[in-house]
């Protein structure tokens, strides 16, 4: 099943990922090595109080664990 087909017809885990992406700012679903993943990203401003020296964009990839 292609990524486009999976987005059109979500089931199980894919439905969860699509739902999470719809309520998470800057997130989208992708396919990584044949596995559906959630890829949120956000801008992080510089904040000396938190020892963040430079503004940057934080990207993560959330994927199911083994056996899920």
Secondary structure, 3 states (H helix, E strand, C coil): CCHHHHHHCCCCHHHHHHHHHHHCCCEEEEEECCEEEEEEEEEECCEHHHCECCCEEEECCEECCCCC
